[in-house]
Amino acid sequence: MGILVVKPGALTLVEDLGRPGHAAMGLSPSGALDRASLMLANSLLGNPVGTAGLEVLMGGLVLRFVTASAVAVTGAEGLVRLNGTEMPLNKGVRVAPGSVLEFGTPFFGLRYYVAIQGGLEAPVLLGSRSTDVLSGEGPAPLKAGDTLIPGRSGMGVGNSNVYTSSFPVIRRAPDPERPITLRIDEGPRADWFAPGAWQRLIGQHWTLSPDSNRIGARLQGRPLVVDRAEELASEGMVKGALQVPPSGLPTVFLADHPVTGGYPVIGVVRQADLDLLGQARPGQEIRFLG
């Protein structure tokens, strides 16, 4: 019974909206990098918006449904096939027993989000089923041969083959050929930087490094210069913190970030804009609006 993982893709994780508020225990908030897309997918099926689903990095996932269900795919935009036929995105779709769902490489964005009618059963840690890749807590990344067990959190989705939703936000995945603009506020250590560093931060186009992951988005560009010689004691970090190591190249902390850090934070990206960063592709240009 359930859903068989035929191919896991590059990296497919179980994620919900995370476990914020446990930094004192050394745990990051974790959860979906593109929270709005996961919430939309759940809403399309009548699930509570924080229900656990799948975060699929760059496609490659193949699922076989042993039992009937319904699914919704949001986030990245690419070719998703149900039994060999293109399946619509941003809609709830009924899935018959024996059906095969395949995810191609996305054309726009980086991460698909997959909601299953009723959610997914997985161990709960501090109120969340999310995988944290930094600590290793939460469900393990999917592998071939795994079986996913649908949950019981759904409220029902009606009888039609394609469902409708009142959820108001269907945001297009960002075009990889265009810059992503992120709003940013000054951080607690902005005064540690050389004069003009803030203007350099917001005045240039940065490029997302291929070394980026769920822990942090590493940026490439003209380095920022720290103007203080003393060592900074380790201090608490929040999601969205833009930390600058000795290289001068910033890292934006994401969902699985460490809860402390010893480098100065020049700014903090607004929480509402971090979803876009979760869909940015390596090599994509990033701009900050301060």
Secondary structure, DSSP 8 states (H G I E B T S, - for coil): --EEEEEE-SEEEEE-S--TT-GGGT----S-SSHHHHHHHHHHTT--TT--EEEEESS-EEEEESS-EEEEEEEEES-EEETTEE--SSSEEEE-TT-EEEE---SEEEEEEEEETT-B----BTTB----TTT--SS----TT-EE-B-S------SSSEE------------TTS-EEEEEEE-TTGGGB-TTHHHHHHHS-EEE-TT--SSEEEEESS---B---S----EE--TTEEE--TTS--EEE-TT--SEESS-EEEEE-GGGHHHHHT--TT-EEEEE-
